[in-house]
Amino acid sequence: MEPAPKPFVVNNRLVLGIAVPMTLAYLSVPLAGLVDTAVIGQLGDAAFIGGIAVGAIILDVIFTTLNFLRSGTTGLVAQAFGANDRKEEQAILVRALLIALVAGLLIILFQVPVTRLGIVAMDVGPNVADATSNYLLVRIWAAPFMLANYALVGWALGVGRSFLVLALQTVLTLTNIVLSLLFVLDFGWGVTGVAAASVIAEMVAFFAFLPFLIPHVSGAQRPSLKRVFEKAGFARLIVVNRDIMIRSFSVLFAFAFFTRQGAALGAVTLAANSVLMHFFLVAGYFLDGFANAAEQLVGRAVGARFPPAFDRAVRLTVVWGFALALSLVGLYFLAGGTLVDMMTTSQDVRETARLYLPWACLTPLAGALAFQMDGVFIGATWSKEMRNMMLASLASFFVLCFVLMPPFGNHGLWAALLVFLGLRGLTLAWRLPVKRQGMETATI
C-alpha cells in the first residue's frame, strides 16, 4: 500500500520550535572560529593567525559550495515526511551520505593541488602560505565527515527534529574548542593542532549522531538497495543539489565581488566594509532559523499535498522573519557605533565605518525576504527558479555597481548590495504565486 499523506496545522509554536533551536545551532558556529583565532593568537605569531584566516576562506569556498547536501536533503526529506513515506526519507538520506562520501574522498585525493591553488589565489606572503598549507593539509581530512554531517543535519531538519541539530552542533563546537585548547596550548601543535581539533570534532559529531539515527532507519521501513539506487531518485537529488550549488556559489561570488570593489577604494574603506559586513553576517545567523522553519514546513506541506499548511507556513515564517529583521535594524541603529568600536581600534576605520553604518544597519531588512523565500523554494524543491532568480539578481548587482560607484563611491557599492539582497527576495516572491498554483493543480 502507498503511504497516506497526513494534513497538519502550522502555528507559531511549530515555527518557533524549529527556528529557535536552529538559530542557537548557527550561533555556535562562529564561536568555534573565534576560539581558534584566540588560541592561536596566544602564540604571538601573526602568520599563524593569517594562515588560519586564509585557510578558512579557502574551505568556505569548498564547503559552502557543497552545502547543498544540507539544504537539498532537507527539502526532499521534508516532502517524504509530509507524504508519510518513511522508506523514501531513508533512501534520500543514504543517497546524500553516498554523495558526501564520494565528494569528501575526492577533496582528500586532490588536497595538494586544491591547497596550492587556494594559496596562489589568495596571494599571501611565504610565512602565511606555510601556515595555511600546514592547516589545510590536516583540516581537509575532515571532508567526508563534515559533508556527511551536512546530510545528517538535512535529514534531521527535514523530519522536524531541530533540537537534534542543536545537540549535534553543540557537541561539534564544544569538542572543537576543548581539543583546540589542548592541542595548541598544552601540546604546542600550533595551526596543525587547530586543524586536528576540527577533524576529530567532525568525527565525534558524526558518531554521536548515529545512536539517534539508527532507531529511525531500522525495521520494516528500511528501503531496499534497489530503491536507494533508483535512477529517478538519484537524478532528482542531483538536479536539486546542482541548482542549489549554483545559487550558493553565486552568493559567494557576489560578496567576493563586493570585497574586491571595496578594496579598489582603498585599504581603510576595505577594512570599514569588512567590519560592517559583520552586521549582515550576524543577522544571517538569526534569519536562517526562520528560513529553516520554512524549509521543513513548506516541504512537509508539499509532500502532504496540503495547500493550507503551505500558505500558513509561508505567511508565518515571513512575518517572523521581518519582525526579527526590524528588531535587528533597530538594535544596529542604536548600538552600531559601539559595535564598530568593539571590532576595531583604528580611528580611521572607525570614522569611515560610521560614514557607511546606515547602509549596514539596513541589510537585515533588505535581506529578510530573500532568506525566507530561499527557505520556501528549498522546501518545495523549486530549485530551478531559485537558481534563475539568483542569477538575475547577481547580474543586476554587477550593473548597479558599475552605474552607481563612479558617482557615489562606496555609498553606491552599498546601495547596489542592498538592491541585490532585496531583488533576491522580490523575484522569488514574484514567482511564488505561479508555483503555488501548480502545487494546487497537482493536489486536485
C-alpha positions as a Python dict, from the first residue, in 0.01 Angstrom:
ca = {
    (1, 'M'): (0, 0, 0),
    (2, 'E'): (111, 355, -77),
    (3, 'P'): (167, 570, 236),
    (4, 'A'): (-112, 818, 303),
    (5, 'P'): (-14, 1186, 349),
    (6, 'K'): (-126, 1344, 674),
    (7, 'P'): (-264, 1701, 686),
    (8, 'F'): (-125, 1910, 971),
    (9, 'V'): (-170, 2251, 1131),
    (10, 'V'): (102, 2516, 1114),
    (11, 'N'): (110, 2755, 1409),
    (12, 'N'): (355, 2990, 1581),
    (13, 'R'): (464, 2724, 1827),
    (14, 'L'): (559, 2489, 1543),
    (15, 'V'): (752, 2764, 1364),
    (16, 'L'): (940, 2871, 1676),
    (17, 'G'): (1006, 2509, 1773),
    (18, 'I'): (1215, 2476, 1459),
    (19, 'A'): (1355, 2829, 1426),
    (20, 'V'): (1486, 2883, 1781),
    (21, 'P'): (1700, 2565, 1809),
    (22, 'M'): (1834, 2620, 1456),
    (23, 'T'): (1927, 2980, 1538),
    (24, 'L'): (2114, 2865, 1850),
    (25, 'A'): (2289, 2598, 1643),
    (26, 'Y'): (2402, 2856, 1387),
    (27, 'L'): (2522, 3099, 1653),
    (28, 'S'): (2757, 2833, 1788),
    (29, 'V'): (2941, 2820, 1453),
    (30, 'P'): (3135, 3150, 1482),
    (31, 'L'): (3214, 3071, 1847),
    (32, 'A'): (3450, 2789, 1747),
    (33, 'G'): (3622, 3011, 1490),
    (34, 'L'): (3662, 3287, 1747),
    (35, 'V'): (3820, 3046, 1998),
    (36, 'D'): (4055, 2904, 1732),
    (37, 'T'): (4177, 3254, 1647),
    (38, 'A'): (4215, 3348, 2015),
    (39, 'V'): (4409, 3029, 2093),
    (40, 'I'): (4648, 3078, 1802),
    (41, 'G'): (4679, 3444, 1898),
    (42, 'Q'): (4836, 3333, 2226),
    (43, 'L'): (5139, 3210, 2031),
    (44, 'G'): (5223, 3566, 1924),
    (45, 'D'): (5286, 3490, 1556),
    (46, 'A'): (5074, 3692, 1312),
    (47, 'A'): (5148, 3443, 1033),
    (48, 'F'): (4966, 3170, 1227),
    (49, 'I'): (4654, 3387, 1260),
    (50, 'G'): (4675, 3479, 893),
    (51, 'G'): (4721, 3115, 796),
    (52, 'I'): (4402, 3008, 973),
    (53, 'A'): (4209, 3302, 828),
    (54, 'V'): (4321, 3226, 472),
    (55, 'G'): (4264, 2853, 520),
    (56, 'A'): (3913, 2924, 649),
    (57, 'I'): (3833, 3131, 338),
    (58, 'I'): (3953, 2852, 107),
    (59, 'L'): (3747, 2594, 298),
    (60, 'D'): (3445, 2825, 292),
    (61, 'V'): (3456, 2828, -87),
    (62, 'I'): (3471, 2447, -97),
    (63, 'F'): (3224, 2357, 176),
    (64, 'T'): (2974, 2639, 126),
    (65, 'T'): (2950, 2536, -237),
    (66, 'L'): (2879, 2179, -119),
    (67, 'N'): (2629, 2293, 143),
    (68, 'F'): (2357, 2177, -97),
    (69, 'L'): (2394, 1841, 78),
    (70, 'R'): (2223, 2003, 377),
    (71, 'S'): (1955, 2216, 212),
    (72, 'G'): (1876, 1980, -77),
    (73, 'T'): (1837, 1689, 164),
    (74, 'T'): (1611, 1896, 389),
    (75, 'G'): (1361, 1977, 114),
    (76, 'L'): (1338, 1624, -22),
    (77, 'V'): (1320, 1458, 321),
    (78, 'A'): (1056, 1708, 438),
    (79, 'Q'): (842, 1619, 138),
    (80, 'A'): (879, 1247, 207),
    (81, 'F'): (796, 1316, 572),
    (82, 'G'): (483, 1506, 470),
    (83, 'A'): (386, 1220, 240),
    (84, 'N'): (432, 978, 534),
    (85, 'D'): (684, 783, 325),
    (86, 'R'): (943, 653, 572),
    (87, 'K'): (1122, 442, 313),
    (88, 'E'): (1183, 741, 87),
    (89, 'E'): (1306, 950, 382),
    (90, 'Q'): (1574, 690, 447),
    (91, 'A'): (1656, 640, 81),
    (92, 'I'): (1718, 1014, 38),
    (93, 'L'): (1947, 1016, 342),
    (94, 'V'): (2152, 720, 215),
    (95, 'R'): (2186, 883, -128),
    (96, 'A'): (2304, 1207, 33),
    (97, 'L'): (2554, 1019, 252),
    (98, 'L'): (2693, 838, -53),
    (99, 'I'): (2739, 1168, -236),
    (100, 'A'): (2905, 1312, 77),
    (101, 'L'): (3144, 1016, 94),
    (102, 'V'): (3244, 1040, -272),
    (103, 'A'): (3282, 1419, -262),
    (104, 'G'): (3481, 1404, 62),
    (105, 'L'): (3720, 1142, -74),
    (106, 'L'): (3771, 1346, -392),
    (107, 'I'): (3858, 1653, -185),
    (108, 'I'): (4115, 1448, 9),
    (109, 'L'): (4252, 1299, -314),
    (110, 'F'): (4308, 1645, -463),
    (111, 'Q'): (4408, 1816, -138),
    (112, 'V'): (4757, 1920, -257),
    (113, 'P'): (4652, 2097, -580),
    (114, 'V'): (4346, 2247, -404),
    (115, 'T'): (4570, 2385, -127),
    (116, 'R'): (4826, 2524, -370),
    (117, 'L'): (4562, 2680, -594),
    (118, 'G'): (4390, 2840, -295),
    (119, 'I'): (4716, 2990, -163),
    (120, 'V'): (4806, 3126, -508),
    (121, 'A'): (4458, 3276, -546),
    (122, 'M'): (4483, 3449, -207),
    (123, 'D'): (4830, 3587, -294),
    (124, 'V'): (4979, 3580, 58),
    (125, 'G'): (5336, 3601, 183),
    (126, 'P'): (5559, 3294, 238),
    (127, 'N'): (5508, 3270, 616),
    (128, 'V'): (5130, 3290, 590),
    (129, 'A'): (5139, 3049, 295),
    (130, 'D'): (5330, 2792, 503),
    (131, 'A'): (5085, 2825, 793),
    (132, 'T'): (4789, 2796, 553),
    (133, 'S'): (4936, 2484, 394),
    (134, 'N'): (5002, 2320, 732),
    (135, 'Y'): (4647, 2399, 839),
    (136, 'L'): (4470, 2282, 523),
    (137, 'L'): (4664, 1959, 469),
    (138, 'V'): (4534, 1839, 807),
    (139, 'R'): (4195, 2011, 818),
    (140, 'I'): (4087, 1878, 479),
    (141, 'W'): (4079, 1520, 614),
    (142, 'A'): (3754, 1615, 787),
    (143, 'A'): (3582, 1649, 448),
    (144, 'P'): (3393, 1312, 439),
    (145, 'F'): (3266, 1355, 796),
    (146, 'M'): (3184, 1723, 752),
    (147, 'L'): (2983, 1657, 436),
    (148, 'A'): (2814, 1356, 599),
    (149, 'N'): (2714, 1583, 888),
    (150, 'Y'): (2559, 1820, 633),
    (151, 'A'): (2344, 1530, 511),
    (152, 'L'): (2253, 1426, 867),
    (153, 'V'): (2153, 1781, 959),
    (154, 'G'): (1945, 1797, 639),
    (155, 'W'): (1765, 1477, 731),
    (156, 'A'): (1705, 1582, 1094),
    (157, 'L'): (1567, 1919, 989),
    (158, 'G'): (1356, 1754, 719),
    (159, 'V'): (1176, 1540, 977),
    (160, 'G'): (1141, 1837, 1213),
    (161, 'R'): (1399, 1733, 1473),
    (162, 'S'): (1568, 2071, 1513),
    (163, 'F'): (1674, 2005, 1873),
    (164, 'L'): (1876, 1710, 1745),
    (165, 'V'): (2055, 1951, 1510),
    (166, 'L'): (2126, 2181, 1805),
    (167, 'A'): (2266, 1887, 2002),
    (168, 'L'): (2488, 1781, 1711),
    (169, 'Q'): (2622, 2134, 1664),
    (170, 'T'): (2680, 2172, 2038),
    (171, 'V'): (2884, 1851, 2052),
    (172, 'L'): (3080, 1962, 1746),
    (173, 'T'): (3155, 2309, 1882),
    (174, 'L'): (3246, 2204, 2237),
    (175, 'T'): (3470, 1922, 2114),
    (176, 'N'): (3645, 2160, 1877),
    (177, 'I'): (3703, 2420, 2147),
    (178, 'V'): (3832, 2176, 2410),
    (179, 'L'): (4067, 1998, 2168),
    (180, 'S'): (4197, 2327, 2025),
    (181, 'L'): (4291, 2444, 2373),
    (182, 'L'): (4452, 2108, 2450),
    (183, 'F'): (4643, 2062, 2123),
    (184, 'V'): (4770, 2420, 2092),
    (185, 'L'): (4831, 2539, 2448),
    (186, 'D'): (4928, 2207, 2611),
    (187, 'F'): (5077, 2005, 2325),
    (188, 'G'): (5220, 2300, 2130),
    (189, 'W'): (5098, 2181, 1790),
    (190, 'G'): (5024, 2531, 1655),
    (191, 'V'): (4799, 2559, 1346),
    (192, 'T'): (4821, 2182, 1298),
    (193, 'G'): (4661, 2139, 1641),
    (194, 'V'): (4368, 2366, 1549),
    (195, 'A'): (4317, 2170, 1226),
    (196, 'A'): (4338, 1834, 1403),
    (197, 'A'): (4082, 1950, 1660),
    (198, 'S'): (3837, 2032, 1380),
    (199, 'V'): (3888, 1693, 1215),
    (200, 'I'): (3827, 1500, 1538),
    (201, 'A'): (3528, 1720, 1627),
    (202, 'E'): (3357, 1639, 1294),
    (203, 'M'): (3419, 1267, 1353),
    (204, 'V'): (3288, 1281, 1711),
    (205, 'A'): (2975, 1466, 1599),
    (206, 'F'): (2909, 1212, 1324),
    (207, 'F'): (2937, 910, 1553),
    (208, 'A'): (2744, 1085, 1832),
    (209, 'F'): (2456, 1129, 1587),
    (210, 'L'): (2432, 760, 1494),
    (211, 'P'): (2251, 635, 1809),
    (212, 'F'): (1970, 881, 1734),
    (213, 'L'): (1961, 783, 1368),
    (214, 'I'): (1974, 402, 1386),
    (215, 'P'): (1631, 351, 1551),
    (216, 'H'): (1473, 558, 1277),
    (217, 'V'): (1628, 365, 988),
    (218, 'S'): (1581, 10, 1120),
    (219, 'G'): (1295, -234, 1087),
    (220, 'A'): (1039, -295, 817),
    (221, 'Q'): (1051, 65, 689),
    (222, 'R'): (1410, 26, 571),
    (223, 'P'): (1434, 79, 190),
    (224, 'S'): (1580, -186, -38),
    (225, 'L'): (1912, -126, -216),
    (226, 'K'): (1717, -116, -542),
    (227, 'R'): (1514, 178, -413),
    (228, 'V'): (1819, 357, -273),
    (229, 'F'): (1995, 336, -611),
    (230, 'E'): (1681, 412, -808),
    (231, 'K'): (1786, 625, -1103),
    (232, 'A'): (1499, 875, -1074),
    (233, 'G'): (1568, 933, -703),
    (234, 'F'): (1937, 999, -757),
    (235, 'A'): (1861, 1218, -1060),
    (236, 'R'): (1623, 1436, -860),
    (237, 'L'): (1871, 1474, -575),
    (238, 'I'): (2149, 1566, -818),
    (239, 'V'): (1937, 1820, -1008),
    (240, 'V'): (1817, 1990, -689),
    (241, 'N'): (2168, 1991, -545),
    (242, 'R'): (2316, 2125, -870),
    (243, 'D'): (2082, 2423, -874),
    (244, 'I'): (2137, 2497, -505),
    (245, 'M'): (2514, 2474, -558),
    (246, 'I'): (2493, 2734, -838),
    (247, 'R'): (2286, 2956, -610),
    (248, 'S'): (2533, 2918, -320),
    (249, 'F'): (2834, 2986, -541),
    (250, 'S'): (2660, 3295, -681),
    (251, 'V'): (2613, 3430, -327),
    (252, 'L'): (2982, 3372, -253),
    (253, 'F'): (3079, 3540, -580),
    (254, 'A'): (2859, 3844, -503),
    (255, 'F'): (3023, 3901, -164),
    (256, 'A'): (3371, 3840, -306),
    (257, 'F'): (3296, 4100, -575),
    (258, 'F'): (3171, 4341, -306),
    (259, 'T'): (3500, 4294, -119),
    (260, 'R'): (3706, 4342, -436),
    (261, 'Q'): (3521, 4662, -528),
    (262, 'G'): (3572, 4792, -175),
    (263, 'A'): (3944, 4714, -196),
    (264, 'A'): (3969, 4931, -509),
    (265, 'L'): (3856, 5227, -295),
    (266, 'G'): (4149, 5194, -56),
    (267, 'A'): (4267, 4995, 246),
    (268, 'V'): (4068, 5197, 500),
    (269, 'T'): (3742, 5160, 304),
    (270, 'L'): (3810, 4788, 263),
    (271, 'A'): (3863, 4749, 637),
    (272, 'A'): (3550, 4952, 717),
    (273, 'N'): (3338, 4744, 480),
    (274, 'S'): (3477, 4427, 635),
    (275, 'V'): (3376, 4546, 982),
    (276, 'L'): (3029, 4648, 864),
    (277, 'M'): (2964, 4320, 683),
    (278, 'H'): (2960, 4152, 1023),
    (279, 'F'): (2628, 4327, 1085),
    (280, 'F'): (2474, 4134, 796),
    (281, 'L'): (2653, 3808, 875),
    (282, 'V'): (2528, 3808, 1235),
    (283, 'A'): (2176, 3891, 1115),
    (284, 'G'): (2202, 3596, 878),
    (285, 'Y'): (2251, 3354, 1168),
    (286, 'F'): (1920, 3471, 1316),
    (287, 'L'): (1724, 3489, 990),
    (288, 'D'): (1843, 3144, 885),
    (289, 'G'): (1650, 2991, 1174),
    (290, 'F'): (1316, 3104, 1031),
    (291, 'A'): (1430, 3014, 679),
    (292, 'N'): (1493, 2661, 809),
    (293, 'A'): (1144, 2656, 957),
    (294, 'A'): (1010, 2747, 612),
    (295, 'E'): (1214, 2467, 452),
    (296, 'Q'): (1072, 2199, 679),
    (297, 'L'): (713, 2316, 696),
    (298, 'V'): (678, 2403, 328),
    (299, 'G'): (842, 2076, 224),
    (300, 'R'): (617, 1884, 459),
    (301, 'A'): (309, 2063, 318),
    (302, 'V'): (415, 1986, -40),
    (303, 'G'): (469, 1620, 50),
    (304, 'A'): (132, 1604, 224),
    (305, 'R'): (-32, 1778, -74),
    (306, 'F'): (-199, 2015, 170),
    (307, 'P'): (-202, 2378, 43),
    (308, 'P'): (-349, 2533, 361),
    (309, 'A'): (-38, 2429, 558),
    (310, 'F'): (181, 2563, 276),
    (311, 'D'): (11, 2904, 285),
    (312, 'R'): (24, 2924, 663),
    (313, 'A'): (393, 2823, 671),
    (314, 'V'): (486, 3090, 416),
    (315, 'R'): (287, 3360, 593),
    (316, 'L'): (409, 3290, 947),
    (317, 'T'): (778, 3246, 860),
    (318, 'V'): (777, 3568, 653),
    (319, 'V'): (608, 3762, 935),
    (320, 'W'): (852, 3629, 1194),
    (321, 'G'): (1146, 3692, 961),
    (322, 'F'): (1052, 4056, 906),
    (323, 'A'): (978, 4108, 1277),
    (324, 'L'): (1325, 3981, 1361),
    (325, 'A'): (1485, 4186, 1083),
    (326, 'L'): (1320, 4507, 1205),
    (327, 'S'): (1435, 4433, 1560),
    (328, 'L'): (1792, 4389, 1440),
    (329, 'V'): (1773, 4711, 1236),
    (330, 'G'): (1662, 4899, 1547),
    (331, 'L'): (1940, 4743, 1755),
    (332, 'Y'): (2202, 4826, 1494),
    (333, 'F'): (2095, 5191, 1467),
    (334, 'L'): (2103, 5225, 1847),
    (335, 'A'): (2428, 5039, 1916),
    (336, 'G'): (2602, 5036, 1577),
    (337, 'G'): (2872, 5286, 1671),
    (338, 'T'): (2959, 5095, 1987),
    (339, 'L'): (2974, 4768, 1794),
    (340, 'V'): (3209, 4924, 1538),
    (341, 'D'): (3439, 5044, 1819),
    (342, 'M'): (3444, 4691, 1964),
    (343, 'M'): (3557, 4543, 1631),
    (344, 'T'): (3845, 4781, 1552),
    (345, 'T'): (4081, 5015, 1736),
    (346, 'S'): (4182, 5208, 1423),
    (347, 'Q'): (4040, 5561, 1438),
    (348, 'D'): (4042, 5597, 1059),
    (349, 'V'): (3849, 5271, 1015),
    (350, 'R'): (3604, 5369, 1290),
    (351, 'E'): (3528, 5706, 1127),
    (352, 'T'): (3491, 5553, 781),
    (353, 'A'): (3270, 5273, 912),
    (354, 'R'): (3040, 5524, 1082),
    (355, 'L'): (3003, 5706, 749),
    (356, 'Y'): (2855, 5394, 587),
    (357, 'L'): (2693, 5249, 900),
    (358, 'P'): (2330, 5328, 797),
    (359, 'W'): (2367, 5102, 492),
    (360, 'A'): (2489, 4813, 707),
    (361, 'C'): (2207, 4869, 957),
    (362, 'L'): (1952, 4818, 677),
    (363, 'T'): (2096, 4487, 548),
    (364, 'P'): (1877, 4263, 771),
    (365, 'L'): (1562, 4431, 636),
    (366, 'A'): (1684, 4420, 275),
    (367, 'G'): (1770, 4050, 303),
    (368, 'A'): (1480, 3925, 516),
    (369, 'L'): (1254, 3827, 225),
    (370, 'A'): (1544, 3660, 43),
    (371, 'F'): (1616, 3435, 343),
    (372, 'Q'): (1251, 3336, 379),
    (373, 'M'): (1188, 3282, 8),
    (374, 'D'): (1502, 3069, -12),
    (375, 'G'): (1356, 2855, 266),
    (376, 'V'): (1022, 2825, 84),
    (377, 'F'): (1176, 2733, -251),
    (378, 'I'): (1425, 2488, -95),
    (379, 'G'): (1148, 2316, 97),
    (380, 'A'): (933, 2288, -215),
    (381, 'T'): (1247, 2185, -417),
    (382, 'W'): (1173, 2456, -674),
    (383, 'S'): (1547, 2485, -721),
    (384, 'K'): (1541, 2588, -1087),
    (385, 'E'): (1350, 2909, -1011),
    (386, 'M'): (1574, 2983, -713),
    (387, 'R'): (1882, 2942, -934),
    (388, 'N'): (1742, 3159, -1213),
    (389, 'M'): (1627, 3441, -984),
    (390, 'M'): (1965, 3439, -811),
    (391, 'L'): (2149, 3473, -1143),
    (392, 'A'): (1918, 3758, -1250),
    (393, 'S'): (1976, 3936, -918),
    (394, 'L'): (2352, 3884, -946),
    (395, 'A'): (2356, 4035, -1295),
    (396, 'S'): (2162, 4336, -1162),
    (397, 'F'): (2416, 4374, -881),
    (398, 'F'): (2705, 4394, -1129),
    (399, 'V'): (2523, 4652, -1342),
    (400, 'L'): (2435, 4865, -1040),
    (401, 'C'): (2793, 4857, -912),
    (402, 'F'): (2926, 4990, -1240),
    (403, 'V'): (2650, 5253, -1262),
    (404, 'L'): (2647, 5375, -900),
    (405, 'M'): (3010, 5353, -793),
    (406, 'P'): (3161, 5617, -1025),
    (407, 'P'): (2938, 5900, -896),
    (408, 'F'): (2877, 5778, -540),
    (409, 'G'): (3181, 5565, -449),
    (410, 'N'): (3134, 5332, -153),
    (411, 'H'): (2780, 5462, -96),
    (412, 'G'): (2697, 5335, -445),
    (413, 'L'): (2854, 4998, -365),
    (414, 'W'): (2644, 4956, -52),
    (415, 'A'): (2329, 5070, -234),
    (416, 'A'): (2394, 4807, -502),
    (417, 'L'): (2436, 4541, -232),
    (418, 'L'): (2104, 4630, -66),
    (419, 'V'): (1924, 4622, -401),
    (420, 'F'): (2082, 4282, -472),
    (421, 'L'): (1957, 4146, -139),
    (422, 'G'): (1612, 4288, -197),
    (423, 'L'): (1586, 4162, -555),
    (424, 'R'): (1665, 3808, -446),
    (425, 'G'): (1357, 3805, -226),
    (426, 'L'): (1128, 4005, -455),
    (427, 'T'): (1197, 3795, -765),
    (428, 'L'): (1125, 3473, -577),
    (429, 'A'): (809, 3623, -425),
    (430, 'W'): (706, 3719, -780),
    (431, 'R'): (740, 3356, -891),
    (432, 'L'): (569, 3214, -582),
    (433, 'P'): (202, 3250, -692),
    (434, 'V'): (273, 3067, -1019),
    (435, 'K'): (445, 2779, -842),
    (436, 'R'): (177, 2775, -572),
    (437, 'Q'): (-94, 2742, -838),
    (438, 'G'): (89, 2448, -991),
    (439, 'M'): (102, 2280, -649),
    (440, 'E'): (-275, 2320, -601),
    (441, 'T'): (-346, 2182, -951),
    (442, 'A'): (-129, 1877, -873),
    (443, 'T'): (-322, 1829, -549),
    (444, 'I'): (-655, 1831, -726),
}
